[in-house]
Amino acid sequence: MQSDDALDVEIAARLEEQRRNEERARQIPIKVVLATTSPPTTAPVATTAAAAVTEKPRELENVAAAEDLEGRVPGMPLQTVEETAREEITPEPVQATEAAAADPVMPATGMHEQVATNAVPAQMAPAEAVMPFDARHQKISGYQKAMKFLENYQYNPDESLFLFFMCSDEQFKAGDWSEECVEAKKHVYHVFSKSPGRNRLVTVFAGSEKYWKHQNDFYNDPDLRVKGVPCLMKWEGQHGQTSGMLVQKSLYDEPFLRYLFKNTDQPEVLFAAQDIKNKQILTVNGYDAYVDTMIKFEHEENPVPTFLMMVSGRFRNNNRPWCPYCRYSELPLEYAFYHYAPKNARMIRVEVTDSYSEWRKRNEFTRDENLLLKIVPLMFHIEQLPAASPNGTKSIKFTQHKVRYDELASLRQLFTSFT
């Protein structure tokens, strides 16, 4: 059986091939990035202190894969043996057909991508009028009708569309066979009913318990890639892009929902501008850009509290992370960082590879003695260590923090431990 990630790679490769041909014909650059300083050619050398941070390195051979963190829950299709460790490294070389699936495209400028995001969450907007729930809520039954709706949907920059995939009976009519669907519906509908009037919600009755025991149309859709029900995401309306995915028990955490829907009905729970104005999230892509960032950190004077979040890259055609757990922990991490991390904190998101086929090979990240990276997502807290001698150089201490990145309680505990 072909794994869903292999299918992702195959679909992405076909779309990328078509896109490259079109781009070549129009003489349009494939990728434009913000220029940064040229990356150095060598990685920072780990000192004894820095290397010691990765506690018992050999034990990392047995660390949990993303599925171990997710757990087996109702509404998540059973996976084949091939799929169960999809974010882990496979030491053997991949087959030639897979290796050729997605050749990396070099930036047009020859520099490495680095995007800075200043921490000014959109939740800070003034309160908006709330429209009646039924006036902006719609129900759809099954995959085919959902596809027809999305095909006919007219993108409106003044409207935010959210898709809520729910349990159903075998005829794709309302039917809550999972307790998670029962509970999630209460929270989603409650928070959405108080969200700004520009929001629109579509509940998609997505199948029975039997339907979700195996891969299905929602699961295999290259844009939606619904891994289980209940599931909520924002439909960006263009190029099949989605964002803000929340699944199963993450939907019980109403702060995540309020952040996704941009609720302003309770000003007292919004972010205080003075608390987060100096927080920053950076994204770097690839190993060279990561090394460049670490060398800059080594030479900073009085660096701010800094977290490294190692995540997957994204498919170019729809900007979806190829790692499912990276995808649905993205919004929870962002919210928790802004809300609980120390003042002036910085989070550096490192996108390791652009495709799953690249990740399966041994690569620079797996060989880096500071990281010894085996899975994504994975967070590190990094600290600058002083030079051991007058003529010595500074080093970096890497401390791994493996928690549930999609749950509010664990993220709150993680970030508040540094305040």
C-alpha positions as CSV (number, residue, x, y, z in Angstrom):
1,M,0.0,0.0,0.0
2,Q,1.3,3.4,-0.9
3,S,1.6,5.7,2.2
4,D,-0.2,9.0,2.3
5,D,3.1,10.9,2.5
6,A,4.4,9.1,-0.6
7,L,1.1,10.1,-2.3
8,D,1.7,13.6,-1.2
9,V,5.2,13.5,-2.8
10,E,3.8,12.1,-6.0
11,I,1.0,14.6,-6.3
12,A,3.3,17.5,-5.3
13,A,5.8,16.4,-7.9
14,R,3.3,16.3,-10.7
15,L,1.9,19.7,-9.8
16,E,5.4,21.1,-9.4
17,E,6.4,19.8,-12.9
18,Q,3.3,21.4,-14.4
19,R,4.1,24.7,-12.5
20,R,7.7,24.7,-13.6
21,N,6.7,24.3,-17.2
22,E,4.3,27.2,-17.0
23,E,6.7,29.4,-15.1
24,R,9.5,28.7,-17.6
25,A,7.2,29.7,-20.5
26,R,6.3,33.0,-18.9
27,Q,9.9,33.7,-17.9
28,I,8.8,34.3,-14.3
29,P,11.2,33.4,-11.4
30,I,9.9,30.3,-9.5
31,K,10.7,31.6,-6.0
32,V,11.4,35.0,-4.6
33,V,12.8,35.4,-1.1
34,L,14.0,38.0,1.2
35,A,17.7,38.4,1.1
36,T,19.8,37.7,4.1
37,T,23.5,37.5,4.6
38,S,25.3,34.7,2.8
39,P,25.5,31.6,5.0
40,P,28.9,30.4,6.2
41,T,30.3,27.2,4.8
42,T,30.8,25.4,8.2
43,A,28.5,24.7,11.1
44,P,29.2,26.0,14.6
45,V,31.4,23.5,16.4
46,A,29.8,22.0,19.5
47,T,31.9,22.4,22.7
48,T,31.7,19.8,25.4
49,A,29.1,21.8,27.2
50,A,27.0,22.2,24.1
51,A,27.3,18.6,23.1
52,A,26.3,17.5,26.6
53,V,22.9,19.2,26.3
54,T,21.4,16.5,24.1
55,E,20.9,14.3,27.0
56,K,22.1,10.7,26.4
57,P,22.3,11.1,22.6
58,R,21.9,7.3,21.9
59,E,18.6,7.3,23.6
60,L,17.3,9.6,20.8
61,E,17.3,6.5,18.6
62,N,14.2,5.5,20.6
63,V,12.4,8.8,20.8
64,A,8.7,8.9,20.0
65,A,7.6,9.6,16.5
66,A,4.7,12.0,15.9
67,E,2.1,9.3,16.1
68,D,3.4,8.3,19.6
69,L,2.7,11.9,20.7
70,E,-0.7,11.9,18.9
71,G,-1.9,8.6,20.2
72,R,-4.5,6.3,18.7
73,V,-7.8,8.0,19.0
74,P,-11.3,7.5,17.5
75,G,-11.7,9.2,14.1
76,M,-8.1,8.7,13.0
77,P,-7.7,6.1,10.2
78,L,-5.6,3.0,10.9
79,Q,-2.2,3.3,9.3
80,T,0.0,0.8,7.7
81,V,3.4,-0.1,9.1
82,E,5.0,2.0,6.5
83,E,3.1,5.1,7.6
84,T,3.5,4.8,11.4
85,A,6.9,6.5,11.6
86,R,6.5,9.0,8.8
87,E,8.4,11.8,10.4
88,E,11.4,9.6,11.4
89,I,14.5,9.2,9.4
90,T,14.9,6.1,7.3
91,P,18.6,5.3,7.1
92,E,18.4,3.4,3.8
93,P,18.3,5.4,0.6
94,V,14.9,6.0,-0.9
95,Q,13.8,4.5,-4.2
96,A,14.8,6.4,-7.3
97,T,11.2,7.3,-8.2
98,E,10.7,8.9,-4.8
99,A,14.0,10.6,-4.6
100,A,13.3,12.4,-7.8
101,A,9.9,13.5,-6.7
102,A,10.6,17.1,-5.6
103,D,14.0,18.6,-6.5
104,P,14.6,21.6,-4.3
105,V,14.4,25.0,-6.1
106,M,17.1,27.4,-5.2
107,P,16.2,31.0,-4.3
108,A,16.5,33.4,-7.3
109,T,18.8,35.6,-5.3
110,G,21.1,32.8,-4.2
111,M,20.4,33.7,-0.6
112,H,18.6,31.6,2.0
113,E,15.0,32.4,3.1
114,Q,14.4,34.1,6.4
115,V,11.0,35.7,7.1
116,A,10.5,37.7,10.3
117,T,7.0,38.1,11.8
118,N,6.5,40.8,14.4
119,A,4.3,39.7,17.2
120,V,1.2,41.8,16.7
121,P,-1.6,39.3,16.7
122,A,-4.7,40.3,14.8
123,Q,-6.8,39.7,17.9
124,M,-5.9,43.3,19.0
125,A,-8.6,44.7,16.6
126,P,-11.5,46.5,18.3
127,A,-14.7,44.6,19.0
128,E,-16.9,43.8,15.9
129,A,-20.6,43.3,15.6
130,V,-21.6,39.7,15.9
131,M,-24.1,38.3,13.4
132,P,-26.6,35.5,14.3
133,F,-25.0,32.0,14.1
134,D,-27.5,30.5,11.7
135,A,-27.0,33.4,9.2
136,R,-23.3,32.4,8.6
137,H,-23.4,28.7,9.3
138,Q,-23.9,26.0,6.6
139,K,-24.1,22.2,6.6
140,I,-22.7,20.0,3.8
141,S,-22.9,16.2,3.5
142,G,-20.0,14.1,2.2
143,Y,-16.9,14.7,0.1
144,Q,-18.4,15.3,-3.3
145,K,-20.7,18.1,-2.1
146,A,-17.8,19.6,-0.1
147,M,-15.7,19.7,-3.3
148,K,-18.5,21.2,-5.3
149,F,-18.9,23.9,-2.6
150,L,-15.2,24.7,-2.6
151,E,-15.0,24.8,-6.4
152,N,-17.9,27.3,-6.5
153,Y,-16.7,29.4,-3.6
154,Q,-15.8,32.9,-4.6
155,Y,-12.8,34.3,-2.6
156,N,-13.7,37.4,-0.6
157,P,-10.9,39.2,1.2
158,D,-13.4,40.6,3.6
159,E,-14.7,37.1,4.6
160,S,-13.0,34.3,6.6
161,L,-14.2,30.8,5.7
162,F,-13.7,27.9,8.2
163,L,-14.3,24.2,7.5
164,F,-15.4,22.0,10.4
165,F,-15.2,18.2,9.6
166,M,-17.5,16.2,11.8
167,C,-18.7,12.7,12.5
168,S,-21.7,11.4,10.6
169,D,-23.7,8.3,9.8
170,E,-23.1,6.2,6.7
171,Q,-25.3,8.4,4.6
172,F,-23.2,11.5,5.7
173,K,-26.0,12.9,7.8
174,A,-25.5,14.2,11.3
175,G,-24.4,11.4,13.7
176,D,-21.9,11.8,16.6
177,W,-20.3,8.4,16.9
178,S,-17.3,9.9,18.8
179,E,-17.4,11.6,22.1
180,E,-14.7,14.0,20.7
181,C,-17.2,15.1,18.1
182,V,-19.8,15.7,20.7
183,E,-17.5,17.8,22.9
184,A,-15.7,19.6,20.1
185,K,-19.0,20.7,18.5
186,K,-20.0,22.5,21.7
187,H,-16.8,24.5,21.9
188,V,-16.5,25.3,18.2
189,Y,-20.1,26.5,17.9
190,H,-20.0,28.4,21.2
191,V,-16.9,30.4,20.3
192,F,-17.8,30.9,16.7
193,S,-21.2,32.3,17.6
194,K,-19.4,35.1,19.4
195,S,-16.8,35.7,16.7
196,P,-16.8,38.7,14.2
197,G,-19.5,38.8,11.6
198,R,-17.1,38.4,8.7
199,N,-16.5,34.8,9.7
200,R,-18.4,32.0,7.9
201,L,-18.5,28.4,9.1
202,V,-19.3,25.3,7.1
203,T,-19.9,22.0,8.9
204,V,-19.0,19.0,6.7
205,F,-20.5,15.7,7.8
206,A,-17.5,13.6,6.9
207,G,-18.4,10.0,7.5
208,S,-19.1,7.1,9.8
209,E,-16.8,5.3,12.2
210,K,-16.3,2.5,9.7
211,Y,-15.5,5.1,7.0
212,W,-12.7,6.6,9.2
213,K,-11.1,3.2,10.0
214,H,-9.3,3.4,6.7
215,Q,-8.0,6.1,4.4
216,N,-10.8,7.9,2.5
217,D,-11.5,10.9,0.2
218,F,-11.1,13.5,2.9
219,Y,-7.9,11.8,4.1
220,N,-6.4,11.5,0.6
221,D,-7.3,15.0,-0.6
222,P,-4.0,16.7,-1.3
223,D,-5.3,20.1,-0.1
224,L,-7.5,19.2,2.8
225,R,-5.6,16.1,4.1
226,V,-8.0,15.6,7.0
227,K,-6.3,13.1,9.3
228,G,-9.3,12.5,11.5
229,V,-12.6,14.0,12.9
230,P,-13.4,16.3,14.4
231,C,-11.1,18.7,12.5
232,L,-11.3,22.5,12.0
233,M,-9.3,24.6,9.5
234,K,-9.4,27.9,7.7
235,W,-9.8,27.8,4.0
236,E,-7.7,30.5,2.5
237,G,-9.8,30.5,-0.7
238,Q,-6.9,30.4,-3.2
239,H,-4.6,27.7,-4.5
240,G,-6.0,25.1,-2.1
241,Q,-4.3,26.7,0.8
242,T,-5.4,26.1,4.4
243,S,-4.2,27.3,7.8
244,G,-4.9,27.1,11.5
245,M,-5.7,23.4,11.6
246,L,-7.0,22.1,14.9
247,V,-7.9,18.5,15.5
248,Q,-9.8,16.4,18.1
249,K,-9.0,17.4,21.7
250,S,-7.2,20.6,20.7
251,L,-10.7,21.9,19.9
252,Y,-11.6,21.7,23.6
253,D,-9.0,24.5,24.2
254,E,-11.2,27.6,23.6
255,P,-8.2,30.0,23.6
256,F,-7.1,28.3,20.4
257,L,-10.5,28.8,18.9
258,R,-10.7,32.4,19.9
259,Y,-7.3,33.0,18.3
260,L,-8.3,31.2,15.1
261,F,-11.6,33.0,14.8
262,K,-10.1,36.4,16.0
263,N,-12.8,36.9,18.7
264,T,-12.9,40.3,20.3
265,D,-16.0,39.7,22.5
266,Q,-13.9,39.3,25.7
267,P,-11.3,42.1,25.7
268,E,-9.9,40.9,29.0
269,V,-8.5,37.7,27.5
270,L,-6.9,39.4,24.5
271,F,-3.1,39.8,24.3
272,A,-1.9,42.9,26.1
273,A,0.1,44.9,23.5
274,Q,2.9,45.8,26.0
275,D,3.4,42.1,26.9
276,I,4.0,40.9,23.3
277,K,5.1,43.9,21.3
278,N,8.8,42.7,21.4
279,K,8.2,39.0,20.8
280,Q,9.2,37.7,17.5
281,I,8.7,34.6,15.3
282,L,11.3,33.9,12.6
283,T,11.2,31.3,9.9
284,V,14.3,29.9,8.2
285,N,14.4,27.2,5.5
286,G,17.1,24.7,5.2
287,Y,20.3,23.7,6.9
288,D,22.6,26.5,5.6
289,A,20.1,29.2,6.8
290,Y,19.9,27.4,10.2
291,V,23.7,27.4,10.6
292,D,23.8,31.1,9.6
293,T,21.2,31.9,12.3
294,M,23.1,29.9,15.0
295,I,26.4,31.7,14.2
296,K,24.6,35.0,14.6
297,F,23.2,33.9,17.9
298,E,26.6,32.9,19.1
299,H,27.9,36.4,18.5
300,E,24.9,38.3,19.9
301,E,25.3,40.5,23.0
302,N,22.9,39.6,25.7
303,P,20.6,37.5,23.5
304,V,16.9,37.3,24.3
305,P,15.2,34.0,25.4
306,T,15.3,31.9,22.3
307,F,13.4,28.8,21.2
308,L,14.2,26.6,18.1
309,M,11.2,24.8,16.7
310,M,12.2,22.2,14.2
311,V,9.4,21.6,11.7
312,S,8.8,20.3,8.2
313,G,8.9,22.3,5.0
314,R,5.8,22.9,2.9
315,F,4.5,21.8,-0.4
316,R,4.9,24.6,-2.9
317,N,1.6,24.2,-4.6
318,N,-0.6,24.7,-1.5
319,N,1.8,25.7,1.3
320,R,0.8,22.7,3.4
321,P,3.4,21.3,5.8
322,W,4.2,17.7,4.7
323,C,4.3,16.6,8.4
324,P,0.8,16.3,9.8
325,Y,1.7,17.0,13.4
326,C,3.7,20.1,12.4
327,R,0.5,21.3,10.7
328,Y,-1.9,21.0,13.5
329,S,0.5,22.2,16.2
330,E,1.3,25.4,14.3
331,L,-1.5,27.5,15.7
332,P,-1.3,26.2,19.3
333,L,2.5,26.9,19.4
334,E,2.0,30.4,18.0
335,Y,-0.7,31.2,20.5
336,A,1.1,29.8,23.5
337,F,4.4,31.5,22.6
338,Y,2.7,34.9,22.4
339,H,0.7,34.3,25.6
340,Y,3.2,32.6,27.9
341,A,6.7,33.0,26.7
342,P,9.0,35.5,28.4
343,K,9.0,39.1,27.4
344,N,11.2,39.8,24.4
345,A,11.3,36.1,23.6
346,R,12.0,34.8,20.1
347,M,11.0,31.6,18.4
348,I,12.9,30.5,15.3
349,R,11.0,28.0,13.2
350,V,13.4,25.9,11.2
351,E,11.9,24.2,8.2
352,V,14.2,21.2,7.8
353,T,13.5,19.9,4.2
354,D,11.0,20.9,1.5
355,S,9.8,17.3,1.0
356,Y,9.3,14.1,2.9
357,S,11.5,12.2,0.5
358,E,14.4,14.5,1.4
359,W,13.7,14.0,5.1
360,R,13.8,10.2,4.8
361,K,17.4,10.4,3.7
362,R,20.1,11.0,6.3
363,N,20.8,14.8,6.0
364,E,22.7,17.6,7.7
365,F,20.1,17.9,10.5
366,T,20.4,14.2,11.5
367,R,24.2,14.5,11.5
368,D,24.5,17.7,13.4
369,E,26.0,16.8,16.8
370,N,24.0,19.6,18.5
371,L,20.7,18.3,17.2
372,L,20.9,14.6,16.3
373,L,17.4,15.3,14.9
374,K,15.3,12.2,14.4
375,I,11.8,13.5,14.4
376,V,9.8,16.7,13.6
377,P,8.3,18.7,15.2
378,L,10.8,19.1,18.0
379,M,11.6,22.1,20.2
380,F,14.9,23.2,21.7
381,H,15.6,26.0,24.1
382,I,19.0,27.5,23.3
383,E,21.4,29.5,25.5
384,Q,24.6,31.2,24.8
385,L,27.6,29.9,26.9
386,P,30.6,32.2,27.6
387,A,34.0,31.2,26.3
388,A,36.0,28.8,28.5
389,S,39.2,30.9,28.1
390,P,40.1,34.5,27.3
391,N,40.9,33.6,23.7
392,G,38.1,31.0,23.4
393,T,34.8,31.3,21.6
394,K,31.3,31.3,22.8
395,S,29.1,28.2,22.4
396,I,25.5,27.3,22.4
397,K,23.7,25.0,24.8
398,F,20.8,23.0,23.2
399,T,18.1,21.7,25.6
400,Q,15.4,19.5,24.0
401,H,11.7,19.9,25.1
402,K,9.4,17.2,23.8
403,V,5.8,17.8,24.9
404,R,2.4,17.8,23.3
405,Y,2.7,20.8,21.0
406,D,-1.0,20.8,20.2
407,E,-2.4,21.1,23.8
408,L,-2.7,24.2,25.8
409,A,-1.7,22.8,29.2
410,S,1.6,21.3,28.1
411,L,2.6,24.5,26.2
412,R,1.6,26.7,29.0
413,Q,3.8,24.7,31.4
414,L,6.7,24.7,28.9
415,F,6.8,28.5,28.2
416,T,6.0,29.7,31.8
417,S,8.9,27.6,33.1
418,F,11.2,30.2,31.5
419,T,9.4,33.3,32.9
